[in-house]
Amino acid sequence: MYLLLSFRYFNTTDNDLNYWGLDYPPLTAYHSLICGHIAKMVNMEWVQLHKSRGYESTPHKLFMRTTVLVADLLIYIPSVVLYCLWLNDGPIKKKVCILFCFLIYPGLLLTDHGHFQYNAVSLGFALWGILALGLGWDALGSMAFSLALNYKQMELYHALPFFCYLLGKCVKLGLMGRGLLLLLKVAATVLVTFAFCWLPFLSDPNQALQVLRRIFPVARGLYEDKVANTWCSLNLLIKIRSIMSNDFQLYLSLACTSLAVVPSCIRVLTKPTFWQFKLALVNSSLAFFLFSYQVHEKSILLTFLPVCLFLNDLPLMAIWFLQASTFSMLPLFLKDGLFVPYVVTSLAFLFFSTYLLSPLEHCSEEELGLEACHKLLFFLPKMDLACIIRWKFYICVTAMACLSVASVTLDPPPHLPDLFSVLVSAFAFMQFLGTFIYFNIVQFSTLPNRKSQKKNK
C-alpha cells in the first residue's frame, strides 16, 4: 500500500511505524511517494489516511503489480540488455540466449512480482554501475551504485568490491597523477549523489539518525526465519542464540564476515581488472549472506546479480547457483501461495538455460578454472573434478526437486513442525558454501584459455 506519508521515519499518530514504517534509505521513500501521488490520482481510497488500512481490491492489486513492472522496464531490464549485448563476447545469438536466461531468473520474478517488492530497482542501479565500470566510465558507475545504496542498504553487499576496484585503479594510475584526479572525481560524485538523496534530512541531525536507526535494526537478533546461511545452519548443532549474548553474536558475525570478504577485496585491490571485480562481487555478496548479521532469505538476490555476469564464462556453476538460490526461498514462496509459479518458473529456467547455454558440454577442468584444485589437493589421488562437478549438479537438482515436492505433499512430524524448512535452508546452505569456495578458488587462479576482451581488462 502506498501512503503519502511514506517518506516519514518517525512514529506519530498519522505515521504508525509498526504498520507501514519504512526500513529503507531515502530513495525508496521518494519512489513510494511518487507511487502514492499516482495512486491518489487514480483512486483516492487507495491511499486515504487511516481509512486505506487493509484496503484490497483487484484494481488496487493490479496497480501495485504494474508499478513493479514499470520500475523493471525503466531501470532493471535496460541495464540487463545493455550488459548482455555489450560486455559479453561471442556471437549475437549467444548474447541473446544469455540475456533471456538472465531475465527469466525465477528468484527475482517470484519475489518482486509474486511476493511484491522492488528488489530489481536497486539491482538495476547496481548493474548500471557495473556496466559503467566495465566501459571505463568510473564516475557514472560510482553515481549509479550510490543510487543503488540509497535505494536499499543491502547493496552494501557489493560496496567493498566497488571501493577496492576503484581505489586499486587509482593506485595503478598513480596517486600523484591521473590516479589522484580519478580518485577526486569519484569521491566528489559519491558525495554529491549522497547529499542529493539525503537533502531533506540533512537540516536536522536527529532526522538523519532516525533514518539510520530504521535501516540498520541490529536489535532484531542474529537471524529470524529459516535462512540458508551459516548461523541458521550451525544452530542445528549449536544453539548460538541461547549461549551467546546479542552483542557477542554481532561481533562474531562481524569478525567472520570480515575474514571471509577480505581476501577477495585484497585481490581486486592489487589486481584491479574487470574480471577480478566481477569475481569479487560474487565473493563479497556471498560472504555477507553466509556470515553477516540479520540476513533475510531474500538477500540471496544480492548474489544472483553478480553470478549472472558469469553465465557466459562459467555457465554450469552460474546456472547451478541460480537454481539453488530460487530453491532456498521456497519457504517464503509457500507462505505466499506461490508453489505452482515456483515449479513452473524453476523448470522453465532449468530447461532453457541448459538447452540454450549447453553448460554440461563446456565444463572441463580448464573451462571451470579448477586446475588449481589439484595443487591444493596434492595429497589425494588425481580425480576428474569436472566429472564430479557434473554428477553433483545432477544429484543436487534431483534432491532440490524431491525436497520441493515433499514440502507440500508430506506432513512433518508433530515435534518437528519446521522440518522441511530446515532441510531446505541447510541443503541450500551447503550449495552456497560450495559456490563461495569455488569462486574464491577461481579468483585466486587463472583461466588461461578464457577469451579475453579489451572491455574486461
URDA-V478530 format. One record per pair of residues at least 24 apart in sequence whose C-alpha atoms are under 7 Angstrom apart, sorted by the first residue. I is the first residue (numbers start at 1). J is the second residue. If there is no record, write none. Layout:
# URDA-V478530
i = (I	I)
j = (J	J)
This chain:
# URDA-V478530
i = (2	2	2	2	3	3	4	4	4	6	6	7	9	9	23	23	24	24	24	24	25	25	25	25	25	26	26	26	26	27	27	27	28	65	68	68	71	72	72	75	75	75	76	76	76	76	79	79	79	83	87	88	97	98	98	101	101	102	104	105	106	106	106	107	107	108	115	122	122	122	123	134	134	134	135	138	139	139	139	142	142	142	143	143	143	146	146	146	150	153	157	157	157	157	158	158	158	160	161	161	161	161	164	164	164	165	165	165	165	167	168	168	168	169	221	221	222	222	222	223	223	223	226	226	226	227	227	227	228	228	228	228	228	228	229	229	229	229	230	230	233	250	253	253	253	254	256	257	257	257	257	260	261	273	273	274	274	275	275	276	278	279	279	281	282	282	283	283	283	286	297	298	300	314	315	315	316	316	316	320	324	327	328	328	328	331	369	369	369	372)
j = (32	35	36	47	36	47	33	36	37	32	33	33	210	211	214	215	151	152	153	215	150	151	152	153	215	150	151	197	198	150	151	197	151	113	113	118	121	120	121	121	124	125	120	121	123	124	124	127	128	131	455	312	356	311	312	349	353	308	349	349	326	345	346	325	326	301	336	148	151	152	148	274	455	456	455	186	185	186	189	186	189	190	189	190	193	190	193	194	197	215	284	285	288	302	281	284	285	265	265	277	280	281	265	268	269	268	269	272	277	269	269	270	272	272	246	294	249	293	294	293	294	295	421	422	425	296	297	425	297	328	425	426	428	429	289	290	291	429	290	291	426	293	291	292	293	292	291	287	288	291	292	287	287	456	457	456	457	456	457	443	306	439	443	306	306	307	436	439	440	436	329	329	325	368	357	359	359	360	363	393	428	400	424	425	428	421	442	446	447	445)
